[in-house]
Amino acid sequence: MIRVAIADDHGIVREGLSRLIDAHDDMEVVGIAANGKQAAELCRDQLPEVILMDLEMPEVDGIQATRTIRVDTPSVAVLVLTSFSDRARILGALEAGACGYLLKDVDAEQIADAVRAAARGESPLDPRAASTVLSARLEPNPVSGLSAREREVLGLLVEGLPNKLIARRLAISEKTVKSHLTSVFRAIGATDRTQAALWAERNRYHLEGHGDDRT
């Protein structure tokens, strides 16, 4: 019997998934959660084999909940079930440790089959998610195109430093910092500091020594 947990902030979705799972003789629902915080607690308490994880939830979203679950209860397979098919969420969820990614327009049997696959240690992916993963693997790492100084600026941005302190730390002008950030944003596809920091987190970017140029 496959022990399944459900995390979704919509009650009607939780109820529907519960009925779907319980309708199969080889799986059972052992708990439900309405947000990511509850999902992580549920996994610690009940140790399901698989948790169906929504992404957009209050308090703690599905991606952060996935990270927590993979650290606290690594035996639990996180299977994302969401309505979002954008690249950032797909890659973010998989990089956080999700074993699979399904969209909510799949039929009931596809969900059941994906739960079984996740319980076997497999990685069920919606074709759109699989295509995104493949394209990401074929693309060059945008960080490799950054200069040493741009990488330093990105690293200090991730640490939370404002432009003024970044300029002081690197002994350059604020105008130069802004110029470097513009280049960084363009390279990684970000539009502001928050998106850049989130990109860096998803890509596990860490500050390293990259020369001592003073541009």
C-alpha positions as CSV (number, residue, x, y, z in Angstrom):
1,M,0.0,0.0,0.0
2,I,1.5,3.3,-1.1
3,R,1.1,6.0,1.6
4,V,0.2,9.3,0.0
5,A,0.0,12.9,1.4
6,I,-1.6,15.8,-0.4
7,A,-0.6,19.5,-0.2
8,D,-2.8,22.1,-1.9
9,D,-4.4,25.3,-0.7
10,H,-7.7,24.7,-2.4
11,G,-10.1,22.5,-0.4
12,I,-12.0,21.2,-3.5
13,V,-8.7,20.1,-5.0
14,R,-7.6,18.3,-1.8
15,E,-11.0,16.5,-1.6
16,G,-10.9,15.5,-5.3
17,L,-7.3,14.1,-5.0
18,S,-8.2,12.3,-1.8
19,R,-11.1,10.5,-3.5
20,L,-8.9,9.8,-6.5
21,I,-6.2,8.2,-4.3
22,D,-8.5,6.3,-2.1
23,A,-10.3,4.8,-5.1
24,H,-7.2,2.7,-5.8
25,D,-6.6,-0.5,-3.8
26,D,-2.8,0.0,-3.8
27,M,-2.7,3.5,-2.3
28,E,-4.1,5.4,0.6
29,V,-4.2,9.0,1.8
30,V,-2.4,9.5,5.1
31,G,-2.8,13.2,5.5
32,I,-3.5,16.5,3.8
33,A,-2.0,20.0,4.1
34,A,-3.2,23.4,3.1
35,N,0.3,25.1,2.8
36,G,3.9,24.3,2.6
37,K,4.6,24.6,6.3
38,Q,1.9,22.0,7.1
39,A,3.2,19.8,4.3
40,A,6.7,19.6,5.8
41,E,5.2,18.9,9.2
42,L,2.9,16.2,7.8
43,C,5.8,14.5,6.2
44,R,7.7,14.5,9.5
45,D,4.7,13.1,11.3
46,Q,3.4,10.5,8.9
47,L,6.3,9.7,6.6
48,P,4.3,9.1,3.4
49,E,6.1,7.5,0.5
50,V,4.8,10.2,-1.9
51,I,3.4,13.7,-1.4
52,L,1.5,15.5,-4.1
53,M,2.7,19.1,-3.9
54,D,1.1,22.2,-5.2
55,L,3.4,25.2,-5.7
56,E,1.4,28.3,-5.0
57,M,0.4,28.1,-1.4
58,P,0.3,30.6,1.5
59,E,2.9,30.9,4.3
60,V,5.4,28.6,2.6
61,D,5.3,27.8,-1.1
62,G,5.7,24.4,-2.6
63,I,9.3,24.9,-3.7
64,Q,10.5,25.9,-0.3
65,A,8.4,23.1,1.3
66,T,10.1,20.6,-1.1
67,R,13.6,21.8,0.0
68,T,12.6,21.3,3.6
69,I,11.1,17.9,3.1
70,R,14.1,16.6,1.1
71,V,16.3,17.7,4.1
72,D,14.1,16.5,6.9
73,T,12.5,13.5,5.4
74,P,14.5,12.4,2.4
75,S,12.6,9.1,2.0
76,V,9.5,11.1,0.9
77,A,9.2,11.5,-2.8
78,V,7.8,15.0,-3.7
79,L,5.6,14.9,-6.8
80,V,4.6,18.3,-7.9
81,L,1.0,18.7,-9.2
82,T,0.3,22.3,-10.3
83,S,-1.3,24.4,-12.9
84,F,2.0,26.3,-13.7
85,S,4.1,25.3,-16.6
86,D,6.6,28.1,-16.7
87,R,10.3,27.4,-16.9
88,A,11.2,29.1,-13.6
89,R,8.8,27.0,-11.5
90,I,9.6,23.7,-13.3
91,L,13.4,24.1,-12.8
92,G,13.0,25.6,-9.3
93,A,10.9,22.6,-8.2
94,L,13.2,20.0,-9.6
95,E,16.3,21.7,-8.3
96,A,14.7,21.8,-4.9
97,G,14.4,18.0,-5.0
98,A,11.0,17.2,-6.5
99,C,11.1,13.8,-8.2
100,G,8.5,14.7,-10.8
101,Y,6.3,17.4,-12.2
102,L,2.7,17.1,-13.4
103,L,0.2,19.6,-14.5
104,K,-3.4,19.6,-13.2
105,D,-4.9,19.1,-16.7
106,V,-3.8,15.4,-16.6
107,D,-6.4,12.7,-16.1
108,A,-7.0,10.7,-12.9
109,E,-5.2,7.6,-14.1
110,Q,-2.1,9.6,-15.1
111,I,-1.9,10.9,-11.5
112,A,-2.3,7.4,-10.1
113,D,0.4,6.1,-12.4
114,A,2.7,8.9,-11.5
115,V,2.3,8.3,-7.8
116,R,3.2,4.6,-8.4
117,A,6.2,5.6,-10.4
118,A,7.4,8.1,-7.7
119,A,7.0,5.4,-5.1
120,R,9.3,3.1,-7.2
121,G,11.9,5.8,-7.3
122,E,11.2,7.0,-10.8
123,S,10.7,10.6,-12.1
124,P,7.4,11.1,-13.8
125,L,7.4,14.3,-15.9
126,D,4.8,16.0,-17.9
127,P,6.0,16.3,-21.5
128,R,6.1,20.1,-21.2
129,A,8.3,19.8,-18.1
130,A,10.5,17.3,-19.7
131,S,11.0,19.6,-22.7
132,T,12.0,22.4,-20.3
133,V,14.5,20.3,-18.5
134,L,16.1,19.1,-21.7
135,S,16.4,22.6,-23.1
136,A,17.9,23.8,-19.9
137,R,20.6,21.1,-20.0
138,L,21.5,22.1,-23.6
139,E,21.9,25.7,-22.8
140,P,25.2,27.2,-21.7
141,N,25.5,28.4,-18.1
142,P,24.9,32.2,-18.3
143,V,27.2,32.7,-15.3
144,S,30.1,31.6,-17.5
145,G,29.6,34.6,-19.7
146,L,30.0,37.1,-16.8
147,S,33.2,38.9,-16.1
148,A,35.0,38.3,-12.8
149,R,33.8,41.6,-11.5
150,E,30.2,40.9,-12.5
151,R,30.3,37.6,-10.6
152,E,31.6,39.5,-7.6
153,V,28.8,42.0,-7.8
154,L,26.2,39.1,-8.2
155,G,27.7,37.4,-5.1
156,L,27.4,40.5,-3.0
157,L,23.9,41.1,-4.2
158,V,23.0,37.6,-3.1
159,E,24.4,38.5,0.4
160,G,21.9,41.3,0.5
161,L,24.2,44.3,0.1
162,P,22.8,47.5,-1.4
163,N,24.6,49.1,-4.3
164,K,26.4,51.6,-2.0
165,L,27.9,48.9,0.1
166,I,28.8,46.8,-2.9
167,A,30.7,49.8,-4.3
168,R,32.5,50.3,-1.0
169,R,33.4,46.6,-0.7
170,L,34.8,46.5,-4.2
171,A,36.3,50.0,-4.2
172,I,34.3,51.0,-7.3
173,S,31.7,53.7,-7.9
174,E,27.9,53.1,-7.5
175,K,27.5,54.0,-11.2
176,T,29.9,51.1,-12.0
177,V,27.9,48.8,-9.8
178,K,24.7,49.7,-11.6
179,S,26.4,49.0,-14.9
180,H,27.6,45.6,-13.8
181,L,24.1,44.7,-12.5
182,T,22.6,45.7,-15.8
183,S,24.9,43.2,-17.5
184,V,24.2,40.5,-14.9
185,F,20.4,41.0,-15.3
186,R,20.7,40.7,-19.0
187,A,22.8,37.6,-18.9
188,I,20.5,35.7,-16.5
189,G,17.2,37.0,-17.7
190,A,16.3,38.9,-14.5
191,T,14.6,42.3,-14.4
192,D,15.5,43.3,-10.8
193,R,17.6,42.5,-7.8
194,T,14.9,40.1,-6.3
195,Q,14.7,38.0,-9.5
196,A,18.5,37.9,-9.7
197,A,18.8,36.7,-6.1
198,L,16.1,34.1,-6.7
199,W,17.9,33.0,-9.9
200,A,21.2,32.7,-8.0
201,E,19.5,30.6,-5.3
202,R,17.9,28.3,-7.8
203,N,21.2,27.8,-9.5
204,R,23.2,27.4,-6.3
205,Y,25.4,30.2,-7.1
206,H,28.1,30.9,-4.5
207,L,30.6,33.7,-4.3
208,E,34.1,32.7,-5.2
209,G,37.3,34.5,-5.9
210,H,37.3,35.8,-9.5
211,G,40.4,37.9,-9.8
212,D,41.3,41.3,-8.4
213,D,40.4,43.6,-11.3
214,R,39.2,47.1,-10.2
215,T,37.0,48.2,-13.1
